[in-house]
Amino acid sequence: MKTYTADFGVSMYQILAEDGSVRGDLPELSDDKLIEFYKWMLLTRLYDQRAFNLQRQGRIGTYAPFSGQEAAQIGSFAALKNTDWLATSYREMAGLIYHGLPMEHALLYSMGHPDGGKMPTNLNVLPVQIIIAGQVLHAVGAGLASKLRGESNIAVTYYGDGASSQGDVHEAMNFAAVYKAPVIFFCQNNHWAISVPVSKQMATPTIAQKAVAYGMEGIRVDGNDVLAVYSAMKYAADRARSGEGPTLIEAVTYRLGSHTTADDPTRYRNETELKEWQEKRDPLIRFRIFLENKGIWNEQQENEWREEAKQKIDAAVEKAESHPKAEPSSFFDHVYADLTGPLAEQKQDFVQRLNQGEGR
Ligand SMILES: Cc1ncc(C[n+]2csc(CCOP(=O)(O)OP(=O)(O)O)c2C)c(N)n1
């Protein structure tokens, strides 16, 4: 009897080694563009730290930090067009801000303000998804719709290693491959689905190899190497745009912080593992060393860029905090186009109780 197992190796695509030295073909990017990548990674790292602190001060709600995943996000979004369709989870704020989501808008979302949940109409970005893997199906729909309309926009979905064991992802990959939908499945393997390690998530050594079973191309890329991520995404985007169908990209990265501000990773995560990623594989440090070796980074510049970033973040916080407050009852308003009878009754009851001072 002939049986099959996927015993082929899946190698990791890398351009910059952990010490910042060049190991692969550099993409054609100007020095200005390289500096821009770094400045965006720095800005979003500082944004992430500020957002975490704002949550601790009670100024925003539950927040999902993305520190450690900046290269995976900035590198991949940089290879897309502003008009491409994006369907993301809650952890892609760095990428979305790079793509054009105003920072104050991202903060309003974290404040639970209904205006933060509405995506700007000049962007083809679907609302941030909390339901694990739901957005993956939506992206296939958006990509297929683009194709049927004869448009050149592709659709990209972002999800995590945990999401990769949800049925939705497999249905979406199968459907996209059959219909050659212009879709990129970008899985940020950050090693943890809350407290569940990737080794308990699946029996295969990689996520990328799953592409084979669906009849699509798969790439395993070092998600902390911004240049490799950019090149991988550009390759997949070119394929999708030229009608060659979907690609699965597994970006191997690491969540340095907690799952959300409601989580304590010290309860389940080994300190040595964290240190290893923090000290040896931080995507900002690696790219900074590359820029320094190229003679386009120095400490004085770094300080100026940090100051510039801080000012941008301060201005966004001020804007978000001075945005008109939402009516507490507004959370009833966007469930259906027209409020159903029972919901209208609940809203009326809620407003009445609020007016009587209950819950204040
Ligand atoms: C359908 C569904 N099941 C469970 C949850 C609860 N939940 C929230 S985040 C999460 C883990 C997600 O991990 P992963 O997909 O790896 O993404 P990450 O948060 O690491 O970026 C789970 C199980 C949910 N939001 N939706």
The ligand as an ORCA input file, in Angstrom:
! r2SCAN-3c Opt
* xyz 1 1
  C     -14.696     31.981     17.165
  C     -13.909     32.418     18.386
  N     -13.470     31.493     19.272
  C     -12.763     31.876     20.360
  C     -12.495     33.201     20.575
  C     -11.677     33.634     21.800
  N     -10.325     34.025     21.379
  C      -9.962     35.320     21.265
  S      -8.391     35.494     20.760
  C      -8.145     33.829     20.685
  C      -6.804     33.267     20.256
  C      -6.400     33.692     18.883
  O      -5.089     33.301     18.613
  P      -4.436     33.491     17.209
  O      -5.398     33.135     16.127
  O      -3.139     32.796     17.210
  O      -4.225     35.080     17.094
  P      -3.387     36.067     18.032
  O      -4.363     36.579     19.059
  O      -2.257     35.322     18.624
  O      -2.944     37.163     17.129
  C      -9.299     33.159     21.065
  C      -9.416     31.683     21.131
  C     -12.970     34.143     19.625
  N     -12.723     35.449     19.742
  N     -13.663     33.720     18.531
*
